[in-house]
Amino acid sequence: MKILILGAGQVGGTLAENLASEANDITVIDTDAVRLRELQDRLDIRTVQGNASYPSVLTKADADDAHMLIAVTNSDETNMVACQIAKILFNTPTKISRVRASDYLASSKKLFGEGGFPIDVMISPEQLVTRHITRLIEYPGALQILEFSKGLARLVAIRATEGGPLVGRELSYLRTHMPKIDTRVAAIFRKDRAIMPRGDTVLEDGDEVFFIAGANHIRSVMSELQPLVKNYKRIFICGGGNIGQRLAHTLETRYQVKLLERNHERCVLLSENLRKTVVLEGNAADKDILLEENIENTDVFCAVTNDDEANIMASLLAKRLGARKVFTLINNPDYVDLIQGGEIDVAISPQQITIGSLLTHVRRGDVVNVYSLRRGAAEAIEAIAHGDHKSSKVVGKRLDEINLPQGATIGAIVRHNEVLIAHDHLRVQPDDHVILFLVDKSRIREVEKLFAVGLTFF
């Protein structure tokens, strides 16, 4: 597939890296020659320097025969205009754009609907990150919660902790201990080494466990892997930007929310737009402010400013002053592995969250959900099975008959709004939503081929 990526920032660069490893023809456009040279030195891609919305630059990038344009520059306006030009001048089949400004998003139906900007898929990192953090707050103790089939099935990452009934036991014990709840452990990561789970696999303290279950069984399974964590009540948000405001707005009707912002004008705006949130003016690095606001009674401290270092320092300070859990927004992906799991409980990478959403629209076959996991090393995929036993490699087959690539596991099937946890005897039927976990992302092409029908895969 020939794909144009507009913008060589963190998202554009990570996306190019993901797609270039899968035999796609990738061209990246950006004004920054140094950044383009860095990408070209380590990736098998083509680069073009220039303004991504200029017709002459798009022509130079061979936009006339591109299958897809993904606009992820730092400018909403450049992204939107580039999609418009790609439609008018080049008739590009699929146009994806990142749009961040809340003013544009508030009028999205009119701006991006019929007769508006010709954007086929609109990505809002702020919305995606807000949803991600909200799920973590709704499920105390989880590292990641991924939704499939409109939330009917969920894949949860959790750290196995001593005191959990299943820790130190074989996985087969789970069925004995919880006979009425069906779940499947899709993967285990032990000291960054992937372990394919079997019935006789013994869980160890510190294992990162990915399990899948129906939405109504998630909390029960989590309680098997770590001591039960009380529901959160008090949330403290550091940073009143787009993410901080969205997060406060989402949470304030169900939790006690405080929001700390250092800019006075922004504080005034936040206090006018938020109904129940207590808006505070000040610096999160100020120990006295945190103590004055009873940080020791805070259940979750969320640092979501645009400054990674400020987020890290504020989170470390809040944790040492008694905050129960700290979630830290990290834009630099190199920092994520360094800080998560110590005093910082969860490091949140907007790039990885956004990349997963973008990959959903790039994957071949009828893929409806893609999540990038483990800093891009693994993926969780929801694919729809089409065809019949003659035209499909999966339809009509028992799960133990499907030739999955090494490192891939089927976790569940959603059929007619019913979640069926994967067992060997289960047969795939037409229109089933099949949820897979792929430890080695380099095998994604093989998974795509499995769900291709007849000769439709190119």
C-alpha positions as a Python dict, from the first residue, in 0.01 Angstrom:
ca = {
    (1, 'M'): (0, 0, 0),
    (2, 'K'): (131, 345, -90),
    (3, 'I'): (87, 580, 206),
    (4, 'L'): (174, 949, 246),
    (5, 'I'): (244, 1059, 604),
    (6, 'L'): (233, 1435, 655),
    (7, 'G'): (438, 1532, 960),
    (8, 'A'): (757, 1371, 1092),
    (9, 'G'): (697, 1439, 1461),
    (10, 'Q'): (658, 1174, 1731),
    (11, 'V'): (332, 1036, 1587),
    (12, 'G'): (436, 1059, 1221),
    (13, 'G'): (778, 907, 1288),
    (14, 'T'): (641, 622, 1499),
    (15, 'L'): (372, 552, 1241),
    (16, 'A'): (630, 544, 961),
    (17, 'E'): (838, 300, 1164),
    (18, 'N'): (537, 73, 1221),
    (19, 'L'): (424, 72, 858),
    (20, 'A'): (766, 58, 691),
    (21, 'S'): (836, -274, 865),
    (22, 'E'): (525, -422, 699),
    (23, 'A'): (628, -385, 333),
    (24, 'N'): (432, -64, 269),
    (25, 'D'): (553, 212, 34),
    (26, 'I'): (590, 505, 274),
    (27, 'T'): (663, 871, 195),
    (28, 'V'): (698, 1123, 481),
    (29, 'I'): (658, 1499, 421),
    (30, 'D'): (785, 1761, 666),
    (31, 'T'): (955, 2102, 669),
    (32, 'D'): (1231, 1979, 904),
    (33, 'A'): (1517, 1844, 689),
    (34, 'V'): (1714, 1718, 990),
    (35, 'R'): (1424, 1513, 1121),
    (36, 'L'): (1357, 1367, 774),
    (37, 'R'): (1723, 1269, 741),
    (38, 'E'): (1709, 1093, 1079),
    (39, 'L'): (1407, 889, 969),
    (40, 'Q'): (1554, 804, 631),
    (41, 'D'): (1882, 688, 787),
    (42, 'R'): (1708, 416, 988),
    (43, 'L'): (1392, 337, 789),
    (44, 'D'): (1329, 217, 435),
    (45, 'I'): (1112, 515, 341),
    (46, 'R'): (1112, 812, 105),
    (47, 'T'): (1105, 1168, 237),
    (48, 'V'): (1005, 1501, 84),
    (49, 'Q'): (1085, 1836, 244),
    (50, 'G'): (823, 2110, 222),
    (51, 'N'): (486, 2234, 342),
    (52, 'A'): (258, 1930, 351),
    (53, 'S'): (-46, 2124, 225),
    (54, 'Y'): (121, 2270, -85),
    (55, 'P'): (4, 2106, -412),
    (56, 'S'): (358, 2118, -554),
    (57, 'V'): (496, 1930, -251),
    (58, 'L'): (221, 1667, -266),
    (59, 'T'): (287, 1628, -639),
    (60, 'K'): (657, 1574, -568),
    (61, 'A'): (557, 1304, -318),
    (62, 'D'): (356, 1127, -594),
    (63, 'A'): (21, 1190, -429),
    (64, 'D'): (-156, 1111, -756),
    (65, 'D'): (-113, 735, -702),
    (66, 'A'): (-124, 721, -319),
    (67, 'H'): (-381, 490, -162),
    (68, 'M'): (-392, 679, 168),
    (69, 'L'): (-292, 1016, 314),
    (70, 'I'): (-238, 1047, 690),
    (71, 'A'): (-204, 1410, 804),
    (72, 'V'): (-44, 1434, 1150),
    (73, 'T'): (148, 1763, 1139),
    (74, 'N'): (136, 1990, 1443),
    (75, 'S'): (-103, 2224, 1259),
    (76, 'D'): (-473, 2134, 1240),
    (77, 'E'): (-512, 2381, 956),
    (78, 'T'): (-233, 2222, 751),
    (79, 'N'): (-385, 1877, 807),
    (80, 'M'): (-735, 1988, 706),
    (81, 'V'): (-623, 2178, 395),
    (82, 'A'): (-399, 1889, 288),
    (83, 'C'): (-699, 1653, 295),
    (84, 'Q'): (-901, 1902, 92),
    (85, 'I'): (-627, 1931, -172),
    (86, 'A'): (-572, 1554, -179),
    (87, 'K'): (-941, 1512, -260),
    (88, 'I'): (-969, 1788, -521),
    (89, 'L'): (-639, 1749, -706),
    (90, 'F'): (-541, 1386, -653),
    (91, 'N'): (-865, 1206, -562),
    (92, 'T'): (-683, 1019, -284),
    (93, 'P'): (-912, 730, -173),
    (94, 'T'): (-858, 752, 205),
    (95, 'K'): (-773, 1067, 399),
    (96, 'I'): (-700, 1058, 774),
    (97, 'S'): (-636, 1373, 974),
    (98, 'R'): (-534, 1459, 1327),
    (99, 'V'): (-746, 1744, 1465),
    (100, 'R'): (-667, 1873, 1813),
    (101, 'A'): (-832, 2214, 1864),
    (102, 'S'): (-1150, 2190, 2070),
    (103, 'D'): (-1313, 2465, 1861),
    (104, 'Y'): (-1293, 2245, 1549),
    (105, 'L'): (-1405, 1935, 1738),
    (106, 'A'): (-1707, 2117, 1884),
    (107, 'S'): (-1836, 2173, 1529),
    (108, 'S'): (-1707, 1846, 1384),
    (109, 'K'): (-2040, 1728, 1239),
    (110, 'K'): (-2071, 2037, 1020),
    (111, 'L'): (-1701, 2087, 945),
    (112, 'F'): (-1619, 1727, 859),
    (113, 'G'): (-1958, 1595, 751),
    (114, 'E'): (-2104, 1594, 402),
    (115, 'G'): (-2000, 1912, 218),
    (116, 'G'): (-1727, 1992, 472),
    (117, 'F'): (-1359, 1905, 477),
    (118, 'P'): (-1324, 1566, 301),
    (119, 'I'): (-1168, 1380, 595),
    (120, 'D'): (-1262, 1011, 603),
    (121, 'V'): (-1125, 948, 952),
    (122, 'M'): (-1059, 1215, 1214),
    (123, 'I'): (-820, 1140, 1501),
    (124, 'S'): (-820, 1348, 1820),
    (125, 'P'): (-530, 1250, 2051),
    (126, 'E'): (-684, 1448, 2337),
    (127, 'Q'): (-1007, 1250, 2317),
    (128, 'L'): (-821, 919, 2293),
    (129, 'V'): (-596, 997, 2591),
    (130, 'T'): (-891, 1118, 2799),
    (131, 'R'): (-1078, 793, 2728),
    (132, 'H'): (-768, 590, 2815),
    (133, 'I'): (-716, 764, 3153),
    (134, 'T'): (-1088, 744, 3234),
    (135, 'R'): (-1082, 365, 3190),
    (136, 'L'): (-779, 337, 3421),
    (137, 'I'): (-966, 530, 3687),
    (138, 'E'): (-1279, 317, 3642),
    (139, 'Y'): (-1074, -3, 3691),
    (140, 'P'): (-834, 60, 3983),
    (141, 'G'): (-513, -140, 3952),
    (142, 'A'): (-520, -184, 3573),
    (143, 'L'): (-230, -75, 3351),
    (144, 'Q'): (-436, -70, 3031),
    (145, 'I'): (-797, -145, 2933),
    (146, 'L'): (-885, -206, 2570),
    (147, 'E'): (-1242, -227, 2440),
    (148, 'F'): (-1367, -451, 2160),
    (149, 'S'): (-1708, -483, 1995),
    (150, 'K'): (-1842, -162, 2147),
    (151, 'G'): (-1721, -253, 2494),
    (152, 'L'): (-1872, -603, 2513),
    (153, 'A'): (-1526, -761, 2549),
    (154, 'R'): (-1221, -607, 2712),
    (155, 'L'): (-852, -687, 2720),
    (156, 'V'): (-690, -579, 3045),
    (157, 'A'): (-323, -546, 3138),
    (158, 'I'): (-253, -583, 3507),
    (159, 'R'): (53, -635, 3726),
    (160, 'A'): (29, -964, 3917),
    (161, 'T'): (95, -884, 4283),
    (162, 'E'): (170, -1105, 4579),
    (163, 'G'): (-155, -1156, 4768),
    (164, 'G'): (-361, -1220, 4455),
    (165, 'P'): (-517, -1570, 4479),
    (166, 'L'): (-373, -1678, 4141),
    (167, 'V'): (-16, -1553, 4202),
    (168, 'G'): (216, -1850, 4262),
    (169, 'R'): (-37, -2094, 4111),
    (170, 'E'): (-87, -2250, 3769),
    (171, 'L'): (-327, -2071, 3533),
    (172, 'S'): (-554, -2378, 3528),
    (173, 'Y'): (-640, -2296, 3891),
    (174, 'L'): (-838, -1994, 3772),
    (175, 'R'): (-1112, -2211, 3622),
    (176, 'T'): (-1132, -2418, 3940),
    (177, 'H'): (-1146, -2112, 4163),
    (178, 'M'): (-1395, -1919, 3944),
    (179, 'P'): (-1600, -2186, 3764),
    (180, 'K'): (-1878, -1946, 3660),
    (181, 'I'): (-1652, -1685, 3499),
    (182, 'D'): (-1494, -1752, 3161),
    (183, 'T'): (-1170, -1568, 3081),
    (184, 'R'): (-846, -1628, 2895),
    (185, 'V'): (-495, -1507, 2962),
    (186, 'A'): (-370, -1390, 2623),
    (187, 'A'): (-8, -1317, 2715),
    (188, 'I'): (233, -1278, 3005),
    (189, 'F'): (535, -1050, 3006),
    (190, 'R'): (799, -1139, 3265),
    (191, 'K'): (1093, -898, 3284),
    (192, 'D'): (1006, -784, 2929),
    (193, 'R'): (1014, -1142, 2800),
    (194, 'A'): (694, -1271, 2642),
    (195, 'I'): (559, -1600, 2777),
    (196, 'M'): (286, -1781, 2587),
    (197, 'P'): (43, -1890, 2859),
    (198, 'R'): (-53, -2255, 2912),
    (199, 'G'): (-256, -2426, 3180),
    (200, 'D'): (58, -2525, 3372),
    (201, 'T'): (216, -2176, 3354),
    (202, 'V'): (278, -2046, 3707),
    (203, 'L'): (216, -1675, 3761),
    (204, 'E'): (488, -1485, 3945),
    (205, 'D'): (479, -1164, 4143),
    (206, 'G'): (550, -873, 3904),
    (207, 'D'): (427, -1046, 3587),
    (208, 'E'): (242, -817, 3345),
    (209, 'V'): (-67, -1019, 3253),
    (210, 'F'): (-301, -954, 2960),
    (211, 'F'): (-638, -1124, 2998),
    (212, 'I'): (-964, -1099, 2805),
    (213, 'A'): (-1317, -1133, 2940),
    (214, 'G'): (-1668, -998, 2905),
    (215, 'A'): (-1701, -645, 3043),
    (216, 'N'): (-1910, -764, 3338),
    (217, 'H'): (-1637, -1006, 3454),
    (218, 'I'): (-1333, -777, 3444),
    (219, 'R'): (-1330, -679, 3812),
    (220, 'S'): (-1369, -1040, 3928),
    (221, 'V'): (-1071, -1156, 3723),
    (222, 'M'): (-859, -860, 3835),
    (223, 'S'): (-918, -957, 4198),
    (224, 'E'): (-750, -1293, 4124),
    (225, 'L'): (-427, -1127, 4010),
    (226, 'Q'): (-376, -868, 4281),
    (227, 'P'): (-532, -778, 4616),
    (228, 'L'): (-863, -599, 4566),
    (229, 'V'): (-811, -226, 4511),
    (230, 'K'): (-1074, 10, 4649),
    (231, 'N'): (-1257, 232, 4401),
    (232, 'Y'): (-1110, 575, 4351),
    (233, 'K'): (-1296, 884, 4475),
    (234, 'R'): (-1059, 1182, 4479),
    (235, 'I'): (-879, 1282, 4159),
    (236, 'F'): (-613, 1554, 4134),
    (237, 'I'): (-528, 1676, 3782),
    (238, 'C'): (-208, 1870, 3717),
    (239, 'G'): (-234, 2074, 3396),
    (240, 'G'): (-535, 2257, 3257),
    (241, 'G'): (-468, 2220, 2886),
    (242, 'N'): (-695, 2038, 2641),
    (243, 'I'): (-641, 1697, 2803),
    (244, 'G'): (-672, 1828, 3160),
    (245, 'Q'): (-994, 2013, 3081),
    (246, 'R'): (-1146, 1716, 2896),
    (247, 'L'): (-1051, 1480, 3175),
    (248, 'A'): (-1199, 1703, 3445),
    (249, 'H'): (-1519, 1747, 3243),
    (250, 'T'): (-1550, 1369, 3197),
    (251, 'L'): (-1486, 1282, 3563),
    (252, 'E'): (-1641, 1566, 3764),
    (253, 'T'): (-1993, 1418, 3783),
    (254, 'R'): (-1868, 1091, 3936),
    (255, 'Y'): (-1557, 1187, 4134),
    (256, 'Q'): (-1425, 1467, 4353),
    (257, 'V'): (-1194, 1649, 4110),
    (258, 'K'): (-933, 1917, 4169),
    (259, 'L'): (-742, 2074, 3879),
    (260, 'L'): (-418, 2270, 3924),
    (261, 'E'): (-311, 2514, 3649),
    (262, 'R'): (-37, 2777, 3671),
    (263, 'N'): (-169, 3021, 3407),
    (264, 'H'): (-416, 3273, 3553),
    (265, 'E'): (-615, 3337, 3233),
    (266, 'R'): (-650, 2965, 3173),
    (267, 'C'): (-771, 2916, 3531),
    (268, 'V'): (-1046, 3173, 3475),
    (269, 'L'): (-1154, 2995, 3157),
    (270, 'L'): (-1151, 2655, 3328),
    (271, 'S'): (-1357, 2778, 3622),
    (272, 'E'): (-1617, 2913, 3378),
    (273, 'N'): (-1641, 2590, 3177),
    (274, 'L'): (-1621, 2328, 3455),
    (275, 'R'): (-1916, 2288, 3689),
    (276, 'K'): (-1803, 2078, 3985),
    (277, 'T'): (-1424, 2073, 3949),
    (278, 'V'): (-1226, 2279, 4202),
    (279, 'V'): (-987, 2488, 3990),
    (280, 'L'): (-663, 2590, 4163),
    (281, 'E'): (-395, 2832, 4044),
    (282, 'G'): (-37, 2737, 4114),
    (283, 'N'): (264, 2519, 4036),
    (284, 'A'): (246, 2144, 4098),
    (285, 'A'): (615, 2147, 4191),
    (286, 'D'): (521, 2361, 4495),
    (287, 'K'): (516, 2120, 4790),
    (288, 'D'): (316, 2362, 5006),
    (289, 'I'): (26, 2379, 4756),
    (290, 'L'): (0, 2000, 4739),
    (291, 'L'): (8, 1966, 5117),
    (292, 'E'): (-250, 2243, 5155),
    (293, 'E'): (-481, 2055, 4916),
    (294, 'N'): (-443, 1731, 5116),
    (295, 'I'): (-249, 1541, 4851),
    (296, 'E'): (-208, 1255, 5100),
    (297, 'N'): (-581, 1185, 5066),
    (298, 'T'): (-574, 1184, 4685),
    (299, 'D'): (-655, 852, 4517),
    (300, 'V'): (-517, 939, 4171),
    (301, 'F'): (-277, 1219, 4074),
    (302, 'C'): (-277, 1278, 3695),
    (303, 'A'): (5, 1492, 3552),
    (304, 'V'): (-104, 1592, 3201),
    (305, 'T'): (87, 1909, 3113),
    (306, 'N'): (278, 1941, 2782),
    (307, 'D'): (614, 1921, 2964),
    (308, 'D'): (742, 1566, 3028),
    (309, 'E'): (995, 1674, 3291),
    (310, 'A'): (735, 1880, 3477),
    (311, 'N'): (494, 1584, 3472),
    (312, 'I'): (760, 1345, 3604),
    (313, 'M'): (876, 1575, 3885),
    (314, 'A'): (521, 1664, 3991),
    (315, 'S'): (425, 1296, 3994),
    (316, 'L'): (728, 1194, 4202),
    (317, 'L'): (656, 1473, 4451),
    (318, 'A'): (286, 1384, 4476),
    (319, 'K'): (370, 1015, 4530),
    (320, 'R'): (618, 1089, 4805),
    (321, 'L'): (367, 1318, 4974),
    (322, 'G'): (113, 1036, 4990),
    (323, 'A'): (-89, 1021, 4666),
    (324, 'R'): (-221, 666, 4628),
    (325, 'K'): (-161, 632, 4252),
    (326, 'V'): (12, 857, 4000),
    (327, 'F'): (-53, 861, 3623),
    (328, 'T'): (200, 1056, 3417),
    (329, 'L'): (165, 1176, 3058),
    (330, 'I'): (492, 1119, 2869),
    (331, 'N'): (534, 1250, 2513),
    (332, 'N'): (889, 1120, 2470),
    (333, 'P'): (852, 743, 2415),
    (334, 'D'): (1210, 684, 2533),
    (335, 'Y'): (1105, 790, 2883),
    (336, 'V'): (810, 551, 2917),
    (337, 'D'): (1007, 234, 2995),
    (338, 'L'): (1239, 423, 3228),
    (339, 'I'): (976, 550, 3468),
    (340, 'Q'): (677, 312, 3472),
    (341, 'G'): (658, 60, 3751),
    (342, 'G'): (863, 250, 4008),
    (343, 'E'): (718, 542, 4201),
    (344, 'I'): (515, 630, 3892),
    (345, 'D'): (238, 374, 3858),
    (346, 'V'): (130, 430, 3496),
    (347, 'A'): (313, 617, 3219),
    (348, 'I'): (75, 727, 2944),
    (349, 'S'): (209, 767, 2590),
    (350, 'P'): (-19, 974, 2361),
    (351, 'Q'): (182, 851, 2062),
    (352, 'Q'): (114, 482, 2126),
    (353, 'I'): (-255, 548, 2195),
    (354, 'T'): (-287, 749, 1873),
    (355, 'I'): (-86, 500, 1666),
    (356, 'G'): (-327, 220, 1759),
    (357, 'S'): (-621, 423, 1637),
    (358, 'L'): (-443, 504, 1310),
    (359, 'L'): (-341, 142, 1249),
    (360, 'T'): (-707, 38, 1263),
    (361, 'H'): (-758, 214, 930),
    (362, 'V'): (-436, 90, 770),
    (363, 'R'): (-466, -281, 836),
    (364, 'R'): (-574, -500, 545),
    (365, 'G'): (-881, -720, 572),
    (366, 'D'): (-1186, -619, 775),
    (367, 'V'): (-1006, -499, 1088),
    (368, 'V'): (-1224, -286, 1314),
    (369, 'N'): (-991, -231, 1610),
    (370, 'V'): (-614, -221, 1655),
    (371, 'Y'): (-430, -141, 1977),
    (372, 'S'): (-56, -90, 1997),
    (373, 'L'): (82, -252, 2313),
    (374, 'R'): (410, -281, 2496),
    (375, 'R'): (546, 37, 2335),
    (376, 'G'): (462, -91, 1986),
    (377, 'A'): (613, -441, 2018),
    (378, 'A'): (275, -617, 2042),
    (379, 'E'): (-75, -561, 1905),
    (380, 'A'): (-431, -652, 1992),
    (381, 'I'): (-659, -683, 1690),
    (382, 'E'): (-1031, -725, 1629),
    (383, 'A'): (-1099, -871, 1285),
    (384, 'I'): (-1426, -977, 1125),
    (385, 'A'): (-1438, -1323, 966),
    (386, 'H'): (-1598, -1323, 617),
    (387, 'G'): (-1670, -1584, 352),
    (388, 'D'): (-1729, -1955, 401),
    (389, 'H'): (-1523, -2268, 459),
    (390, 'K'): (-1410, -2263, 92),
    (391, 'S'): (-1305, -1898, 59),
    (392, 'S'): (-1179, -1831, 412),
    (393, 'K'): (-887, -1972, 610),
    (394, 'V'): (-1075, -1932, 940),
    (395, 'V'): (-1452, -1963, 880),
    (396, 'G'): (-1586, -2308, 966),
    (397, 'K'): (-1269, -2412, 1146),
    (398, 'R'): (-1220, -2500, 1510),
    (399, 'L'): (-977, -2266, 1682),
    (400, 'D'): (-721, -2545, 1723),
    (401, 'E'): (-733, -2601, 1344),
    (402, 'I'): (-641, -2242, 1253),
    (403, 'N'): (-278, -2201, 1151),
    (404, 'L'): (-190, -1896, 1360),
    (405, 'P'): (158, -1743, 1328),
    (406, 'Q'): (395, -1799, 1617),
    (407, 'G'): (322, -1566, 1907),
    (408, 'A'): (-44, -1508, 1809),
    (409, 'T'): (-338, -1619, 2023),
    (410, 'I'): (-712, -1586, 1978),
    (411, 'G'): (-858, -1455, 2301),
    (412, 'A'): (-1229, -1438, 2228),
    (413, 'I'): (-1501, -1425, 1965),
    (414, 'V'): (-1795, -1185, 1977),
    (415, 'R'): (-2099, -1334, 1803),
    (416, 'H'): (-2440, -1163, 1798),
    (417, 'N'): (-2346, -947, 2098),
    (418, 'E'): (-2232, -1252, 2298),
    (419, 'V'): (-1872, -1285, 2417),
    (420, 'L'): (-1734, -1635, 2364),
    (421, 'I'): (-1398, -1690, 2532),
    (422, 'A'): (-1163, -1887, 2307),
    (423, 'H'): (-1151, -2265, 2359),
    (424, 'D'): (-1014, -2521, 2114),
    (425, 'H'): (-1356, -2666, 2025),
    (426, 'L'): (-1507, -2329, 1926),
    (427, 'R'): (-1572, -2289, 1551),
    (428, 'V'): (-1550, -1957, 1369),
    (429, 'Q'): (-1869, -1853, 1193),
    (430, 'P'): (-1925, -1587, 924),
    (431, 'D'): (-1935, -1232, 1067),
    (432, 'D'): (-1771, -1335, 1395),
    (433, 'H'): (-1557, -1065, 1553),
    (434, 'V'): (-1231, -1242, 1636),
    (435, 'I'): (-1004, -1082, 1898),
    (436, 'L'): (-637, -1170, 1867),
    (437, 'F'): (-327, -1088, 2066),
    (438, 'L'): (1, -1073, 1874),
    (439, 'V'): (321, -1075, 2080),
    (440, 'D'): (545, -1025, 1774),
    (441, 'K'): (410, -739, 1562),
    (442, 'S'): (629, -838, 1268),
    (443, 'R'): (388, -1129, 1205),
    (444, 'I'): (93, -897, 1142),
    (445, 'R'): (101, -961, 767),
    (446, 'E'): (34, -1332, 829),
    (447, 'V'): (-265, -1248, 1049),
    (448, 'E'): (-406, -1015, 782),
    (449, 'K'): (-379, -1292, 522),
    (450, 'L'): (-569, -1530, 749),
    (451, 'F'): (-871, -1301, 743),
    (452, 'A'): (-856, -1221, 372),
    (453, 'V'): (-1128, -1383, 160),
    (454, 'G'): (-1041, -1560, -162),
    (455, 'L'): (-831, -1342, -394),
    (456, 'T'): (-916, -1009, -231),
    (457, 'F'): (-581, -976, -51),
    (458, 'F'): (-309, -792, -238),
}
